[in-house]
């Protein structure tokens, strides 16, 4: 199996969906990159690691990175949604979804889990990722929400108009032999103007926001700490890796 996800419907009411590993599974390696990672290098490393996990030769891993400014095109990206093609490098990628931006101030978490050790259900996996982000945001007193008709995690912004809301986190995954890769991106304090070069995830009616834009000035280290705690609550124990 080699699958991507664009939108797998999940229940708006199910916020905590745990996908714990079967008994006796080793902890998930938790790795944080010290320097920005070039996107092609990230793809190559994920492909390598996912293959090893599928072969039973490596443990599961979550890899937290920042990238230099760039745009990525998912499997459903539409050419007209790339508004400024010369602004940053553009990479076609095998994940589900459309165009997105990655850059400094955004925490990208690449999630390489073996669902055959957990539960072979992509809908539950996507719902668990959403729940992970929502719980992390709650740690900073931000209410993140799902939308059944839109992927990602959203926040209401009534100060910007009736019904106004913006996207604060994106999700795009790929699954091969029941091993996941790609993952999530959470806007901590990126330059939101960089999203102007694309139609983010194909959604024209709503904008993007970040923790900083919402008035929550936090460090990446603080975000990583909450991400790890909430990940362990939903996916099981971790161990620091290299």
TINU-51372 format. One line per 2 residues: number of its first residue (from 1); their letters; for each residue x, y, z of N, C-alpha, C. Coordinates in steps of 0.05 Angstrom, whole numbers, plus 5000, padded with zeros to 4 digits. Layout:
BEGIN
NUM) A) X,Y,Z,X,Y,Z,X,Y,Z ~ ...
//
This chain:
BEGIN
1) XX) 5017,4976,5000,5000,5000,5000,5017,5025,5000 ~ 5011,5044,4983,5024,5070,4983,5002,5090,4979
3) XX) 4994,5103,5001,4971,5121,5000,4977,5148,5010 ~ 4963,5168,5000,4964,5195,5009,4937,5203,5020
5) XX) 4935,5224,5036,4910,5233,5046,4906,5262,5038 ~ 4883,5269,5027,4875,5296,5022,4855,5304,5044
7) XX) 4834,5289,5046,4815,5294,5068,4802,5268,5075 ~ 4806,5259,5100,4793,5235,5110,4773,5245,5132
9) XX) 4747,5243,5128,4728,5254,5146,4732,5243,5174 ~ 4730,5261,5194,4731,5253,5222,4709,5267,5237
11) XX) 4702,5256,5260,4681,5268,5276,4691,5293,5290 ~ 4676,5314,5288,4683,5339,5301,4681,5336,5332
13) XX) 4667,5315,5341,4663,5312,5370,4685,5295,5382 ~ 4701,5282,5366,4722,5264,5377,4748,5278,5378
15) XX) 4756,5288,5401,4779,5305,5404,4804,5290,5414 ~ 4799,5268,5428,4822,5253,5439,4820,5224,5429
17) XX) 4835,5219,5408,4835,5192,5396,4864,5182,5399 ~ 4867,5163,5418,4894,5153,5423,4900,5129,5404
19) XX) 4924,5128,5395,4934,5106,5378,4959,5095,5391 ~ 4954,5083,5414,4976,5071,5429,4988,5047,5415
21) XX) 5014,5042,5418,5025,5018,5405,5018,4993,5421 ~ 5021,4970,5408,5016,4945,5423,5037,4941,5445
23) XX) 5030,4926,5464,5048,4921,5487,5075,4910,5478 ~ 5095,4921,5490,5122,4912,5484,5136,4927,5462
25) XX) 5122,4946,5450,5134,4962,5429,5154,4982,5441 ~ 5177,4987,5427,5196,5006,5438,5185,5034,5436
27) XX) 5195,5053,5453,5186,5080,5451,5192,5093,5425 ~ 5178,5114,5418,5182,5129,5394,5206,5147,5397
29) XX) 5224,5147,5379,5247,5165,5380,5237,5194,5375 ~ 5246,5212,5392,5239,5240,5390,5264,5256,5383
31) XX) 5265,5267,5359,5289,5280,5349,5283,5308,5341 ~ 5299,5327,5350,5296,5355,5343,5321,5365,5327
33) XX) 5317,5375,5304,5339,5384,5287,5349,5411,5298 ~ 5376,5413,5301,5387,5438,5312,5389,5460,5292
35) XX) 5390,5454,5266,5393,5473,5245,5370,5470,5224 ~ 5364,5491,5209,5344,5487,5187,5352,5464,5168
37) XX) 5332,5449,5160,5336,5426,5143,5326,5432,5115 ~ 5342,5428,5095,5333,5431,5067,5312,5410,5061
39) XX) 5292,5419,5046,5269,5401,5041,5277,5375,5027 ~ 5293,5375,5006,5300,5350,4993,5314,5331,5013
41) XX) 5330,5342,5031,5344,5325,5051,5323,5312,5070 ~ 5303,5328,5077,5282,5317,5095,5267,5295,5081
43) XX) 5260,5298,5056,5245,5277,5042,5262,5252,5040 ~ 5287,5255,5033,5305,5232,5031,5307,5217,5057
45) XX) 5310,5232,5079,5313,5219,5105,5287,5205,5114 ~ 5264,5218,5108,5239,5205,5115,5235,5179,5099
47) XX) 5241,5180,5073,5238,5156,5057,5256,5134,5068 ~ 5281,5141,5075,5299,5121,5085,5289,5109,5111
49) XX) 5281,5126,5129,5272,5117,5156,5246,5101,5154 ~ 5227,5110,5138,5202,5095,5135,5207,5067,5124
51) XX) 5225,5064,5106,5231,5038,5095,5243,5020,5117 ~ 5260,5031,5133,5272,5015,5155,5251,5007,5176
53) XX) 5233,5025,5182,5212,5019,5201,5195,4996,5190 ~ 5187,4999,5164,5170,4978,5152,5184,4951,5152
55) XX) 5210,4951,5149,5226,4926,5149,5231,4915,5177 ~ 5223,4930,5197,5228,4922,5225,5257,4926,5234
57) XX) 5271,4944,5220,5299,4949,5226,5304,4976,5240 ~ 5283,4990,5246,5286,5016,5260,5261,5022,5276
59) XX) 5264,5038,5297,5241,5046,5313,5226,5069,5300 ~ 5202,5072,5309,5186,5095,5301,5200,5121,5309
61) XX) 5193,5143,5295,5207,5168,5300,5189,5192,5295 ~ 5192,5212,5311,5181,5239,5306,5205,5257,5303
63) XX) 5206,5271,5281,5228,5289,5274,5218,5317,5272 ~ 5227,5335,5290,5219,5362,5290,5240,5380,5276
65) XX) 5230,5395,5256,5249,5411,5240,5237,5439,5235 ~ 5254,5457,5226,5247,5481,5212,5260,5480,5184
67) XX) 5246,5492,5165,5257,5493,5138,5264,5521,5130 ~ 5282,5525,5111,5285,5551,5098,5258,5557,5083
69) XX) 5253,5582,5076,5227,5589,5063,5224,5573,5037 ~ 5200,5560,5034,5195,5544,5010,5165,5539,5009
71) XX) 5156,5531,4985,5129,5521,4981,5130,5492,4973 ~ 5110,5477,4982,5107,5449,4974,5080,5445,4961
73) XX) 5080,5427,4941,5055,5421,4927,5048,5392,4932 ~ 5025,5388,4945,5015,5361,4950,5002,5349,4925
75) XX) 4992,5325,4928,4982,5310,4905,4957,5322,4893 ~ 4943,5340,4907,4919,5353,4896,4924,5383,4889
77) XX) 4949,5392,4888,4955,5420,4884,4945,5428,4856 ~ 4934,5452,4854,4924,5464,4829,4943,5486,4820
79) XX) 4951,5486,4795,4971,5506,4785,4963,5534,4792 ~ 4937,5540,4790,4928,5568,4794,4931,5577,4823
81) XX) 4936,5558,4841,4939,5565,4870,4968,5573,4877 ~ 4986,5570,4857,5013,5580,4861,5014,5609,4850
83) XX) 5010,5628,4868,5007,5656,4859,5033,5669,4852 ~ 5054,5662,4866,5081,5675,4861,5102,5653,4858
85) XX) 5103,5640,4835,5121,5616,4832,5150,5623,4834 ~ 5158,5648,4831,5187,5655,4832,5195,5664,4860
87) XX) 5177,5665,4879,5183,5677,4905,5202,5659,4921 ~ 5195,5633,4923,5211,5614,4938,5213,5588,4922
89) XX) 5232,5571,4928,5232,5545,4915,5206,5530,4919 ~ 5198,5515,4899,5173,5500,4900,5180,5470,4896
91) XX) 5170,5454,4915,5176,5425,4914,5151,5409,4911 ~ 5150,5392,4892,5128,5373,4890,5134,5350,4910
93) XX) 5113,5342,4924,5117,5322,4945,5094,5301,4944 ~ 5099,5278,4955,5079,5257,4953,5058,5257,4974
95) XX) 5058,5277,4992,5038,5278,5013,5011,5286,5001 ~ 4990,5280,5016,4964,5290,5008,4962,5320,5012
97) XX) 4942,5332,4999,4937,5361,5003,4945,5377,4979 ~ 4946,5404,4983,4951,5422,4962,4977,5438,4968
99) XX) 4976,5464,4963,5001,5480,4968,5002,5489,4997 ~ 5027,5488,5007,5031,5499,5034,5058,5513,5035
101) XX) 5062,5528,5056,5087,5542,5060,5101,5531,5084 ~ 5128,5528,5082,5144,5521,5105,5166,5542,5108
103) XX) 5174,5549,5132,5195,5568,5136,5202,5572,5165 ~ 5221,5589,5170,5229,5595,5198,5206,5604,5215
105) XX) 5205,5596,5240,5183,5603,5258,5160,5584,5256 ~ 5162,5564,5240,5141,5544,5237,5152,5517,5246
107) XX) 5139,5504,5264,5148,5478,5273,5135,5456,5255 ~ 5152,5442,5241,5144,5420,5225,5151,5394,5240
109) XX) 5132,5376,5243,5136,5351,5257,5131,5328,5237 ~ 5152,5314,5229,5149,5291,5211,5145,5267,5229
111) XX) 5123,5253,5224,5113,5232,5241,5116,5205,5226 ~ 5134,5189,5235,5139,5163,5223,5131,5141,5242
113) XX) 5106,5132,5240,5095,5112,5257,5087,5088,5241 ~ 5088,5064,5254,5080,5039,5242,5052,5033,5251
115) XX) 5032,5038,5234,5004,5033,5242,4998,5004,5246 ~ 5015,4986,5235,5010,4958,5240,5017,4950,5269
117) XX) 5031,4968,5283,5036,4964,5311,5015,4978,5328 ~ 4998,4992,5315,4978,5009,5329,4950,5001,5320
119) XX) 4940,5015,5299,4914,5008,5288,4914,5017,5259 ~ 4907,5000,5241,4909,5005,5213,4884,5020,5203
121) XX) 4883,5045,5211,4859,5062,5206,4869,5090,5201 ~ 4869,5099,5175,4879,5125,5168,4862,5147,5179
123) XX) 4836,5143,5180,4818,5163,5191,4825,5169,5220 ~ 4829,5148,5235,4836,5151,5263,4863,5165,5266
125) XX) 4881,5158,5249,4908,5170,5250,4906,5200,5245 ~ 4892,5209,5225,4889,5237,5219,4875,5251,5242
127) XX) 4854,5238,5253,4840,5250,5276,4858,5253,5300 ~ 4876,5233,5304,4895,5235,5326,4914,5257,5322
129) XX) 4924,5262,5298,4941,5284,5292,4927,5311,5298 ~ 4902,5313,5289,4887,5337,5295,4884,5341,5326
131) XX) 4878,5319,5340,4875,5320,5369,4901,5329,5382 ~ 4924,5319,5371,4950,5327,5381,4954,5357,5379
133) XX) 4948,5368,5356,4952,5397,5352,4933,5412,5371 ~ 4908,5404,5372,4888,5418,5388,4896,5418,5417
135) XX) 4906,5395,5427,4915,5394,5455,4939,5411,5460 ~ 4957,5412,5440,4981,5429,5443,4973,5458,5444
137) XX) 4955,5467,5427,4946,5495,5428,4932,5501,5454 ~ 4917,5482,5465,4904,5487,5491,4924,5492,5513
139) XX) 4948,5481,5510,4969,5486,5529,4978,5515,5530 ~ 4971,5530,5509,4977,5559,5507,4952,5576,5507
141) XX) 4931,5564,5518,4905,5577,5520,4894,5586,5493 ~ 4898,5570,5473,4887,5575,5446,4868,5552,5440
143) XX) 4844,5559,5431,4825,5539,5424,4826,5532,5394 ~ 4838,5509,5388,4838,5500,5360,4814,5482,5355
145) XX) 4805,5483,5330,4781,5468,5323,4784,5453,5296 ~ 4770,5431,5294,4768,5417,5268,4746,5430,5251
147) XX) 4748,5425,5225,4727,5431,5206,4723,5407,5189 ~ 4698,5397,5187,4693,5373,5172,4698,5376,5142
149) XX) 4696,5401,5132,4699,5406,5104,4727,5417,5096 ~ 4745,5420,5116,4771,5431,5111,4792,5416,5128
151) XX) 4814,5410,5117,4835,5397,5132,4850,5417,5149 ~ 4863,5407,5170,4879,5425,5187,4865,5432,5213
153) XX) 4877,5451,5227,4865,5461,5253,4862,5491,5250 ~ 4839,5500,5260,4830,5528,5256,4824,5541,5282
155) XX) 4826,5568,5282,4819,5584,5306,4800,5606,5297 ~ 4781,5611,5314,4762,5633,5309,4775,5660,5315
157) XX) 4769,5680,5299,4780,5707,5304,4758,5727,5300 ~ 4739,5728,5320,4716,5746,5318,4724,5776,5316
159) XX) 4748,5783,5325,4757,5810,5324,4762,5819,5295 ~ 4763,5800,5276,4768,5806,5248,4742,5804,5232
161) XX) 4720,5802,5245,4694,5801,5231,4677,5777,5239 ~ 4652,5779,5233,4633,5758,5240,4641,5732,5225
163) XX) 4644,5711,5240,4651,5685,5228,4680,5682,5219 ~ 4697,5702,5225,4724,5701,5216,4739,5679,5230
165) XX) 4755,5664,5215,4772,5644,5227,4796,5640,5209 ~ 4818,5629,5220,4842,5626,5206,4855,5599,5212
167) XX) 4871,5590,5194,4885,5564,5197,4911,5568,5212 ~ 4916,5552,5232,4940,5555,5248,4958,5530,5245
169) XX) 4948,5509,5235,4964,5484,5231,4953,5468,5208 ~ 4972,5456,5193,4966,5440,5170,4974,5411,5174
171) XX) 4960,5393,5161,4966,5365,5162,4968,5354,5134 ~ 4988,5339,5128,4991,5325,5103,5008,5300,5107
173) XX) 4997,5277,5100,5012,5252,5106,5013,5234,5081 ~ 5031,5216,5083,5033,5194,5064,5036,5168,5080
175) XX) 5026,5146,5070,5028,5121,5084,5038,5100,5064 ~ 5059,5085,5071,5069,5064,5054,5074,5039,5072
177) XX) 5062,5017,5064,5065,4992,5080,5057,4997,5109 ~ 5037,5014,5112,5026,5021,5138,5045,5037,5156
179) XX) 5066,5048,5144,5084,5066,5158,5078,5095,5148 ~ 5073,5113,5167,5066,5140,5160,5092,5157,5156
181) XX) 5090,5177,5140,5110,5198,5139,5098,5224,5129 ~ 5114,5245,5127,5104,5273,5127,5091,5278,5154
183) XX) 5072,5296,5157,5061,5300,5183,5046,5326,5186 ~ 5055,5344,5205,5040,5368,5212,5059,5392,5211
185) XX) 5047,5416,5208,5062,5441,5212,5045,5460,5228 ~ 5058,5471,5249,5044,5489,5267,5058,5517,5266
187) XX) 5041,5537,5261,5052,5564,5258,5057,5576,5286 ~ 5082,5578,5293,5090,5590,5319,5094,5620,5315
189) XX) 5113,5628,5299,5118,5656,5293,5131,5659,5266 ~ 5119,5648,5245,5130,5652,5218,5122,5679,5207
191) XX) 5135,5687,5185,5126,5710,5170,5101,5703,5155 ~ 5078,5712,5164,5053,5704,5152,5050,5716,5124
193) XX) 5065,5737,5117,5064,5748,5091,5074,5728,5070 ~ 5090,5708,5078,5100,5689,5059,5078,5670,5048
195) XX) 5056,5669,5063,5033,5652,5053,5019,5666,5029 ~ 5025,5691,5024,5012,5705,5003,5019,5695,4975
197) XX) 5041,5680,4973,5050,5670,4947,5035,5645,4938 ~ 5017,5635,4955,5001,5612,4948,4972,5616,4958
199) XX) 4954,5599,4950,4928,5596,4963,4932,5572,4982 ~ 4936,5578,5008,4943,5556,5026,4922,5534,5027
201) XX) 4930,5510,5020,4913,5487,5021,4888,5490,5004 ~ 4889,5509,4985,4866,5513,4967,4843,5528,4979
203) XX) 4846,5539,5003,4824,5553,5016,4827,5583,5012 ~ 4809,5594,4998,4809,5623,4992,4793,5640,5011
205) XX) 4774,5627,5025,4756,5643,5041,4767,5650,5069 ~ 4789,5638,5077,4799,5642,5104,4829,5647,5103
207) XX) 4840,5659,5124,4868,5666,5124,4884,5646,5141 ~ 4908,5655,5147,4926,5639,5164,4934,5656,5188
209) XX) 4941,5642,5210,4949,5656,5234,4971,5640,5248 ~ 4980,5650,5270,5001,5637,5285,4997,5643,5315
211) XX) 5012,5629,5331,5011,5635,5360,5018,5664,5365 ~ 5040,5673,5352,5048,5701,5356,5027,5721,5347
213) XX) 5014,5715,5324,4994,5732,5313,4970,5734,5332 ~ 4965,5713,5347,4944,5712,5367,4952,5725,5393
215) XX) 4977,5734,5395,4986,5747,5419,5001,5729,5439 ~ 5007,5705,5430,5021,5686,5448,5050,5683,5438
217) XX) 5067,5698,5452,5096,5698,5445,5110,5676,5461 ~ 5116,5654,5448,5128,5631,5461,5152,5622,5444
219) XX) 5170,5609,5457,5194,5599,5443,5188,5572,5430 ~ 5204,5565,5410,5201,5539,5398,5206,5516,5418
221) XX) 5224,5521,5437,5229,5501,5458,5205,5496,5474 ~ 5190,5517,5481,5166,5514,5496,5145,5498,5480
223) XX) 5143,5505,5455,5124,5490,5438,5131,5461,5436 ~ 5157,5455,5433,5166,5428,5430,5160,5412,5456
225) XX) 5162,5425,5479,5157,5411,5504,5128,5403,5506 ~ 5110,5421,5499,5081,5414,5500,5074,5394,5478
227) XX) 5086,5396,5454,5081,5377,5433,5088,5349,5443 ~ 5111,5347,5456,5120,5320,5465,5101,5309,5486
229) XX) 5094,5325,5506,5076,5315,5527,5049,5306,5515 ~ 5038,5321,5497,5012,5314,5486,5015,5290,5467
231) XX) 5037,5288,5453,5042,5265,5436,5042,5239,5452 ~ 5056,5240,5475,5058,5216,5492,5031,5208,5503
233) XX) 5014,5228,5507,4987,5221,5518,4970,5207,5497 ~ 4975,5213,5471,4959,5201,5450,4972,5178,5436
235) XX) 4998,5178,5435,5013,5158,5418,5032,5140,5434 ~ 5036,5146,5460,5053,5130,5476,5080,5143,5482
237) XX) 5097,5129,5496,5122,5140,5506,5142,5146,5484 ~ 5160,5166,5490,5181,5173,5472,5208,5171,5486
239) XX) 5229,5171,5470,5256,5172,5480,5272,5191,5463 ~ 5289,5207,5474,5304,5226,5458,5323,5210,5440
241) XX) 5323,5218,5415,5340,5205,5395,5360,5225,5383 ~ 5375,5215,5363,5396,5232,5351,5393,5231,5321
//
